[in-house]
Structure formats: C-alpha cells, structure tokens
C-alpha cells in the first residue's frame, strides 16, 4: 500500500471513530449549553459564580467532575470496543458507510505530536 492510500484510510478511520464513538456522547450535551460571551475573545473576561459566591475565572473552571469524566470515558471506550468487535458484521459496515457521508466532510486529521510525545514520555517513565 502506498503512503497516500495509508494516510487516506487512517484519516477516514479516525473520522468515523470520532463521529460514531466520541461525538455522540455526553459531549453533545455540553456542546448544547449556553456559550458565554467574551469581549476579549479569550474568555479572560468571563467568570463563573458558584453557589458559595466564589468568582472562578472561566479558564480555571472544571467543566467535568470526576464522575462525569468516568461517564464520558465509558461512553467513548464502550463504543470503540463495540466498533472493533463489530468489524466482521456486514450490517455494521453498511452503518459505517452511512455515517461516513457526514464524517467524510470533516477536515482531515493531522499527526498529533503532543500526543506522541506524551506516549513516549510515559513509556520512558514506565521503563525506568
């Protein structure tokens, strides 16, 4: 397989996994919330006032508590597992094709160097 085909297949797989296994999670509910207005454009002028009256800068607010993070990870990992376990199912492939019509319109992905560095760093630390 040539390099262009390999990149095309990997990009399509990444997009369909993102569409089917990540997008349709509780992230949709967070995305559907009210977006604060920022006159500076970087949200440094936005604060959240909690129930005790604390004013927390937007960039410092935790948008997920630990339980929500666990739920989100389950909502991502379970579909990823199911996707991989269903790769031999012809009806599942038909669904992938349907979903790909939407995911195919997304921008092509780029190599995430920060991700690779984190993995390499964690591998180095585990090897010590």
Backbone as CSV, one residue per row, in Angstrom:
resi,resn,N_x,N_y,N_z,CA_x,CA_y,CA_z,C_x,C_y,C_z
1,UNK,0.853,-1.173,0.000,0.000,0.000,0.000,0.901,1.240,0.000
2,UNK,0.551,2.205,-0.827,1.375,3.404,-0.878,1.008,4.358,0.266
3,UNK,1.872,5.340,0.466,1.741,6.270,1.593,0.429,7.052,1.529
4,UNK,0.025,7.495,0.344,-1.212,8.279,0.197,-2.438,7.446,0.582
5,UNK,-2.465,6.181,0.141,-3.590,5.307,0.491,-3.630,5.044,1.990
6,UNK,-2.463,4.816,2.573,-2.385,4.564,4.012,-2.909,5.767,4.795
7,UNK,-2.513,6.976,4.389,-2.977,8.191,5.064,-4.477,8.389,4.880
8,UNK,-4.997,8.123,3.684,-6.424,8.278,3.411,-7.241,7.317,4.271
9,UNK,-6.813,6.062,4.332,-7.527,5.066,5.130,-7.475,5.433,6.612
10,UNK,-6.309,5.824,7.099,-6.171,6.206,8.510,-7.018,7.436,8.831
11,UNK,-7.049,8.411,7.924,-7.859,9.617,8.143,-9.338,9.268,8.193
12,UNK,-9.789,8.433,7.268,-11.199,8.035,7.265,-11.559,7.245,8.514
13,UNK,-10.680,6.357,8.950,-10.935,5.593,10.169,-11.001,6.519,11.379
14,UNK,-10.080,7.463,11.461,-10.089,8.407,12.586,-11.381,9.220,12.598
15,UNK,-11.816,9.676,11.443,-13.036,10.483,11.379,-14.272,9.663,11.724
16,UNK,-14.363,8.428,11.233,-15.548,7.633,11.526,-15.572,7.213,12.995
17,UNK,-14.409,6.924,13.581,-14.361,6.625,15.014,-14.759,7.854,15.828
18,UNK,-14.272,9.017,15.425,-14.646,10.249,16.117,-16.143,10.504,16.042
19,UNK,-16.711,10.310,14.853,-18.141,10.558,14.653,-18.989,9.559,15.432
20,UNK,-18.691,8.273,15.273,-19.555,7.249,15.847,-19.303,6.979,17.325
21,UNK,-18.068,7.146,17.777,-17.714,6.710,19.131,-17.432,7.840,20.112
22,UNK,-17.177,9.036,19.620,-16.848,10.139,20.528,-17.899,11.242,20.483
23,UNK,-18.276,11.645,19.281,-19.186,12.779,19.166,-20.530,12.507,19.829
24,UNK,-21.074,11.339,19.640,-22.405,11.028,20.160,-22.340,10.530,21.605
25,UNK,-21.719,11.331,22.444,-21.607,11.043,23.870,-22.158,12.239,24.634
26,UNK,-21.891,12.289,25.913,-22.346,13.422,26.718,-21.706,14.734,26.276
27,UNK,-20.703,14.656,25.403,-20.130,15.884,24.838,-21.194,16.701,24.105
28,UNK,-22.160,16.008,23.504,-23.245,16.711,22.806,-24.017,17.605,23.767
29,UNK,-24.265,17.116,24.980,-24.980,17.916,25.967,-24.182,19.133,26.411
30,UNK,-22.882,18.959,26.533,-22.021,20.081,26.910,-21.970,21.096,25.774
31,UNK,-21.868,20.607,24.575,-21.837,21.469,23.393,-23.144,22.244,23.247
32,UNK,-24.254,21.642,23.675,-25.563,22.263,23.530,-25.815,23.361,24.561
33,UNK,-24.929,23.515,25.530,-25.121,24.522,26.564,-24.978,25.940,26.036
34,UNK,-25.171,26.877,26.912,-25.061,28.299,26.561,-23.588,28.687,26.535
35,UNK,-23.159,29.269,25.437,-21.769,29.712,25.299,-21.666,31.128,25.847
36,UNK,-20.772,31.353,26.810,-20.627,32.708,27.352,-20.049,33.660,26.304
37,UNK,-20.383,34.916,26.463,-19.862,35.955,25.562,-18.569,36.491,26.150
38,UNK,-17.557,36.579,25.306,-16.264,37.103,25.720,-15.912,38.275,24.813
39,UNK,-15.802,39.458,25.413,-15.421,40.629,24.619,-13.946,40.600,24.258
40,UNK,-13.124,39.926,25.082,-11.697,39.838,24.777,-11.418,38.742,23.758
41,UNK,-12.347,37.793,23.637,-12.175,36.688,22.702,-11.415,35.509,23.281
42,UNK,-10.775,35.699,24.433,-10.011,34.595,25.041,-10.630,34.120,26.361
43,UNK,-11.821,34.635,26.683,-12.589,34.274,27.877,-11.936,34.701,29.186
44,UNK,-10.907,35.539,29.113,-10.302,36.050,30.347,-11.243,37.009,31.068
45,UNK,-12.288,37.469,30.391,-13.264,38.376,30.987,-14.538,37.666,31.439
46,UNK,-14.512,36.340,31.472,-15.685,35.552,31.864,-15.391,34.856,33.185
47,UNK,-16.340,34.927,34.114,-16.220,34.225,35.391,-17.491,33.413,35.633
48,UNK,-17.345,32.378,36.425,-18.480,31.578,36.883,-18.636,31.863,38.368
49,UNK,-19.839,32.130,38.789,-20.112,32.354,40.205,-20.775,31.082,40.737
50,UNK,-20.119,30.428,41.702,-20.672,29.178,42.229,-21.657,29.467,43.361
51,UNK,-22.195,28.412,43.944,-23.238,28.533,44.966,-22.763,29.235,46.231
52,UNK,-21.443,29.275,46.462,-20.931,29.956,47.648,-20.544,31.396,47.352
53,UNK,-20.721,31.828,46.090,-20.395,33.193,45.708,-18.990,33.374,45.156
54,UNK,-18.208,32.285,45.110,-16.854,32.392,44.544,-16.942,32.751,43.063
55,UNK,-16.086,33.670,42.654,-15.978,34.009,41.237,-14.754,33.278,40.682
56,UNK,-15.009,32.336,39.787,-13.944,31.493,39.246,-13.727,31.871,37.785
57,UNK,-12.492,32.256,37.424,-12.228,32.576,36.020,-12.571,31.380,35.120
58,UNK,-13.164,31.660,33.972,-13.612,30.627,33.036,-12.531,29.598,32.740
59,UNK,-11.320,30.065,32.540,-10.228,29.147,32.192,-9.823,28.250,33.358
60,UNK,-10.243,28.583,34.573,-9.905,27.775,35.739,-11.055,26.876,36.186
61,UNK,-12.223,27.034,35.580,-13.388,26.254,35.968,-13.242,24.831,35.443
62,UNK,-13.452,23.864,36.316,-13.524,22.480,35.873,-14.903,22.273,35.285
63,UNK,-14.943,21.852,34.051,-16.214,21.654,33.381,-16.748,20.233,33.565
64,UNK,-15.925,19.364,34.136,-16.312,17.979,34.441,-15.878,17.680,35.865
65,UNK,-16.745,17.016,36.614,-16.266,16.455,37.878,-15.785,15.031,37.595
66,UNK,-15.245,14.357,38.604,-14.686,13.013,38.392,-15.726,12.018,37.885
67,UNK,-16.946,12.088,38.414,-17.994,11.169,37.970,-18.343,11.399,36.499
68,UNK,-18.437,12.658,36.106,-18.742,12.966,34.706,-17.615,12.502,33.787
69,UNK,-16.373,12.635,34.240,-15.246,12.180,33.434,-15.281,10.665,33.260
70,UNK,-15.585,9.945,34.342,-15.712,8.482,34.245,-16.830,8.105,33.276
71,UNK,-17.968,8.808,33.378,-19.085,8.527,32.477,-18.697,8.788,31.029
72,UNK,-18.022,9.898,30.792,-17.596,10.230,29.435,-16.650,9.168,28.886
73,UNK,-15.688,8.752,29.682,-14.738,7.747,29.212,-15.441,6.422,28.900
74,UNK,-16.420,6.042,29.716,-17.196,4.831,29.415,-17.971,5.005,28.111
75,UNK,-18.539,6.208,27.914,-19.311,6.476,26.712,-18.434,6.502,25.458
76,UNK,-17.142,6.660,25.625,-16.213,6.614,24.491,-15.627,5.215,24.334
77,UNK,-15.140,4.632,25.421,-14.456,3.338,25.346,-15.412,2.225,24.914
78,UNK,-16.621,2.196,25.443,-17.544,1.129,25.074,-17.876,1.128,23.583
79,UNK,-18.199,2.272,22.965,-18.416,2.256,21.517,-17.146,1.920,20.721
80,UNK,-15.980,2.361,21.187,-14.743,1.990,20.494,-14.561,0.473,20.507
81,UNK,-14.780,-0.129,21.661,-14.689,-1.582,21.796,-15.712,-2.262,20.885
82,UNK,-16.954,-1.775,20.929,-18.016,-2.346,20.111,-17.694,-2.210,18.633
83,UNK,-17.162,-1.048,18.236,-16.769,-0.820,16.844,-15.769,-1.892,16.410
84,UNK,-14.733,-2.075,17.203,-13.695,-3.045,16.845,-14.231,-4.481,16.848
85,UNK,-15.121,-4.789,17.770,-15.679,-6.138,17.844,-16.694,-6.401,16.733
86,UNK,-17.156,-5.349,16.053,-18.184,-5.495,15.016,-17.632,-5.402,13.604
87,UNK,-16.337,-5.382,13.456,-15.753,-5.151,12.130,-16.070,-6.250,11.123
88,UNK,-16.437,-7.452,11.573,-16.778,-8.534,10.651,-18.270,-8.562,10.295
89,UNK,-19.054,-7.693,10.893,-20.503,-7.656,10.685,-20.830,-6.794,9.458
90,UNK,-21.398,-7.407,8.413,-21.691,-6.679,7.175,-22.720,-5.573,7.380
91,UNK,-23.714,-5.794,8.235,-24.693,-4.741,8.515,-24.031,-3.554,9.201
92,UNK,-23.057,-3.838,10.050,-22.316,-2.768,10.711,-21.545,-1.955,9.672
93,UNK,-20.958,-2.623,8.694,-20.240,-1.916,7.628,-21.172,-0.994,6.850
94,UNK,-22.412,-1.402,6.659,-23.386,-0.537,5.993,-23.625,0.730,6.816
95,UNK,-23.695,0.577,8.136,-23.870,1.739,9.015,-22.654,2.659,8.955
96,UNK,-21.476,2.069,8.921,-20.254,2.879,8.811,-20.307,3.720,7.546
97,UNK,-20.719,3.125,6.457,-20.809,3.842,5.182,-21.774,5.017,5.296
98,UNK,-22.907,4.793,5.957,-23.875,5.892,6.127,-23.295,7.028,6.970
99,UNK,-22.676,6.662,8.091,-22.094,7.677,8.972,-20.931,8.398,8.289
100,UNK,-20.223,7.684,7.426,-19.056,8.282,6.766,-19.453,9.410,5.839
101,UNK,-20.692,9.400,5.347,-21.118,10.505,4.487,-21.063,11.830,5.245
102,UNK,-21.333,11.796,6.548,-21.220,13.019,7.366,-19.784,13.240,7.823
103,UNK,-19.151,12.189,8.352,-17.786,12.331,8.872,-16.801,12.666,7.764
104,UNK,-17.091,12.224,6.553,-16.193,12.496,5.425,-16.075,13.972,5.100
105,UNK,-17.019,14.778,5.577,-16.980,16.226,5.335,-16.091,16.951,6.344
106,UNK,-15.670,16.251,7.377,-14.797,16.857,8.377,-13.423,17.118,7.772
107,UNK,-12.682,18.021,8.394,-11.294,18.259,7.982,-10.483,16.988,8.195
108,UNK,-9.504,16.765,7.328,-8.609,15.629,7.526,-7.776,15.863,8.778
109,UNK,-7.502,14.795,9.523,-6.717,14.936,10.756,-5.239,15.170,10.469
110,UNK,-4.553,15.648,11.475,-3.104,15.847,11.429,-2.463,14.953,12.488
111,UNK,-1.201,14.641,12.295,-0.454,13.912,13.315,-0.360,14.801,14.550
112,UNK,-0.686,14.268,15.692,-0.678,14.998,16.957,0.653,14.735,17.661
113,UNK,1.609,15.623,17.443,2.950,15.438,18.020,2.929,15.470,19.543
114,UNK,2.071,16.300,20.136,1.981,16.352,21.603,1.518,15.001,22.152
115,UNK,0.575,14.365,21.473,0.119,13.033,21.869,1.270,12.038,21.820
116,UNK,2.021,12.039,20.727,3.154,11.123,20.581,4.207,11.373,21.655
117,UNK,4.479,12.634,21.951,5.466,12.950,22.979,5.000,12.461,24.350
118,UNK,3.714,12.617,24.634,3.176,12.139,25.907,3.318,10.628,26.011
119,UNK,2.990,9.922,24.947,3.107,8.461,24.945,4.562,8.051,25.127
120,UNK,5.460,8.721,24.401,6.894,8.401,24.526,7.392,8.685,25.935
121,UNK,6.969,9.817,26.490,7.382,10.182,27.846,6.893,9.140,28.847
122,UNK,5.629,8.753,28.724,5.067,7.755,29.645,5.772,6.412,29.470
123,UNK,6.179,6.090,28.255,6.903,4.847,28.017,8.281,4.906,28.678
124,UNK,8.935,6.059,28.557,10.246,6.240,29.187,10.135,6.134,30.704
125,UNK,9.106,6.765,31.280,8.914,6.733,32.725,8.625,5.306,33.186
126,UNK,7.789,4.577,32.437,7.449,3.201,32.804,8.671,2.283,32.685
127,UNK,9.603,2.636,31.779,10.790,1.818,31.599,11.868,2.054,32.645
128,UNK,11.738,3.133,33.423,12.758,3.430,34.453,12.692,2.489,35.615
